[in-house]
């Protein structure tokens, strides 16, 4: 039982490290419009599958957009997934 707090602290530290991991290319530019003080929806901490689905909708013209359709068309599926995973890990 003595080790339990240490394990919990270690797990929290590892999770924080993963969340702070280096952003994939393109991910940091998202905060320009989707930051905490922006008028567009905040996307950090959201489910990565939801972000990927939205990006696919923008790319395919299903999701209405003024700018995101052009941004999403420039991402490969792997890039979209990497960005979504990173954004989802941010708090």
N, C-alpha and C positions, 0 to 999 in steps of 0.2 A: 504493500500500500504506500510505502514511502516514495516509490518510483512513479506513482500515478500522476502527481502534479508535474513532475519533470517531463513525463511523456506528453501530457497535455500541453505544456509550454513548448515542447519541441515540435509537436504537431502544429501548433499555432504559428510558430516561427517559420516552419517549412511552408505552410499555406501562404503566409505573408510574402515569403520569398518568391513563390510561384506567381502570386498576383503582381509582384513588382518586376517580373521577368522582362527582359527586353522586348519591346513591342515589335511585331512583324512590320515589314514595309507597308506604309499607307495607314496604319492604325492610328498613329498620333494625329494625323490630319482630321480625323473624325471629331476630335474634341473641339475643333474650331466652331462647329455648328451645333454639336451635341454635348457640349460641356455642361457643367452644373448651373451656369448662369445663362445658358442659351435659350432661345425660344423654341427650338426643336426638341423632340423627345430625347431624354437622357437614355443612353444605350449602355453605359457601363453597368455591369452586374446582371445584365439580362441573360436569359437562356441563349446559349450559342446557336441552338437549332432554330430559334425564333429569328435571330439576326440573319442567319444563312437563308432562311425562307423569305424574309423581307428583301434581302439583296437579290435573290432569284426573281422575286416578283417585280422588282424595279428593273432588273436586266431584261426580263421578258415582256415588259410593258403591261403587266397585270396590275401592279401596284402603281397608282397615280403618283407622279413626281414632277418636280420642276428641275431638279439637278441630280438626284440620286440615280436616275435611270442611266445617265451618262457615266457616272462614277462606277456603278455596278457593272456596266458593260466592259469596263477596263480591268476587271478582276477575273482571274481564273477561279474555278471552283476551289482549288487548294488555297489560294490567297484569301478568298472570302471566308473559308473555314478557319484559317489561321487568325485572321482579324477577329472573327466572331468568338473564337476560343479565348483570345487575349482580352477582348472587351468583357466577356462574361466573367473572367477571373478578377476584374477590377472592381473595387468597392466604391 
